[in-house]
Amino acid sequence: MLSCGYWDGFFNEAHLKLRPVDFATEGIFLCGLAHSPKMADENISQAKAAAARATTILSKTLLEVSAQVSSVDQDKCISCMTCVRACPYNAPAVNANRKAEINAAKCMGCGICASECPAEAIQLRHFESEQFKAMIDKLLEEYKTTKETADVAK
């Protein structure tokens, strides 16, 4: 549910140095003995850091969500729920039509669900398959032109 890792019975932070009180799931914070055994003063410092991180979110009147999120083509979705099992952030869920649906607030834009979808029903916004095909075609065209130019120069 929380999309959090654990090791030896304790929860892991998102990143040891950059996000020491954050879980991988945005908006959920970690402190105290749930993180690891430590002295009381360290627990208090970590609790203050977690409270400060929570305050930065709660003090905003409007939360911005990344534009780079996945979206599901409901017509292509075969209801296999591979994306639900694959997503480390629990962003995909089953809607009333028994199809996958992405919760944009939970989606971190990692693209794991899109890469795992056997029906290719999920696309990562701003990274659509057609865009990548066009980029690869252009790259191969430039490579071919460069190679032909080099062969002529010899």
Secondary structure, DSSP 8 states (H G I E B T S, - for coil): -----EETTEE--SBTTTBTTB-SSTT-B--GGGT----HHHHHHHHHHHHHHHHHHHT-SS----S--EEE-TTT-----HHHHH-TT--EEE-TTS-EEE-TTT-----HHHHH-TT--EEETT--HHHHHHHHHHHHHHHHHHHHHHHHH-
